[in-house]
């Protein structure tokens, strides 16, 4: 089944238009997808991307896409698809995904419908800290330290150059930073070396010891993704996927409409450096003991599988296809989202905004990704408007709901589940800045 899943995802990607795709032999990217399983398997959302915006670029109006890693893009595209399916359900047109549940205004998955997550590479963060048995590259290349620049305001171009030169070094030496301890690799004991992640430990917890070999990283800790020379507030994909195994992947807003959270039954990883035990630790074990969850939530770890098929635009494949004179190999700057919706299924972004928008258009609707908080919120509000007042879920019957923050907080069961998960498994998970969530 794992190879069948990978093949479906790679074929779906190959059918998309050229825009936003990596330049063969010079650029690489990561791919992820959500598949709906009924009698057959179908890709309902696909994402590519490797980038994240720094915390200073985050927007109080919700119009920037903060995290453009493939797994996050695929999940956000799936939210667009689920909103469309709920529209069909509440309007009486029907849905292939949802049927009415017992509680007023609530829906549940139809029998024999499930969802699977595919990712072409091991998720960045904890799942990537694996014993080195070959020389394949990492999903989240370590960003070269830019000491002295991080403290300066501005300096964006300097930071960019420093980080890009870091990427260049990674592409020539894909599996390790060139340090004294790594040069001893010819001793033949490759198990003492690990694939490293560029994701940094969250503040307030253990730091990475940075010791030679396996002592370089602290395993099992929460991490934030590296940005272009400045810190981001985006948690690693390993952390986000572990969270989805308890809270579901539907998020707080859709939880208003769902009697039970939605979980991935399976996670399939493409051909890449992979360790089953490490994946189990990162995605399952860290949350395995969470208890006292509200009705509709449970610890639902996915089955973990690996395919034998490699993504043609992976870093390793790009290095194999690289020709002299093509320039240095680098991660593709664009992120692609495709999802199975009738209106505007394709969304291509760069730096958190629509790909190709002019500076003049920034801050206007034209520049917004269809996956940014603001756009998903407005899609959700149109679902609320389309719902007959007599069929509204109880949690949406409050007059004072106005902002994105209000609607998320009003999803009480979801917030209770998140509180339990946070206190029992992830006490150091950074809290969102409320001022970035008060938009309408």
Secondary structure, DSSP 4 states (H G I P E B T S, - for coil): -HHHHHHHHHHHHHTS-STTPPPTTTEE--EEEEEEESSSEEEEEEEE-EEE--GGG--TTS-S--EEEHHHHHHHHHHHHHHHHHHHHHHTS--SSEEE-SSTT-EEEPTT-EEEEEESSPPSSGGG--B-SS-PPPSSPPPPP-TTTTTSSS-HHHHHHHHHHHHHHHHHSTTS---GGGGGGGGS-GGG-B----PEEPTTSPPP---SGGGSS-TT--EEEE-SSSEEEEEPHHHHHHHHHHH-SSHHHHHTTBSS---EEEEEE-SSS--HHHHHHHHTGGGTT---PPTT----PPEEEE-SPPPTTSHHHHHHH--TTS---EE-SEEEEEES-SS--EEEEETTEETT--GGGTTSGGG--TTSHHHHHHHHHHHHHHS-GGGS-GGG--TT--SHHHHHHT-HHHHHHHHHHHHHT-TTPPPP-GGGS---
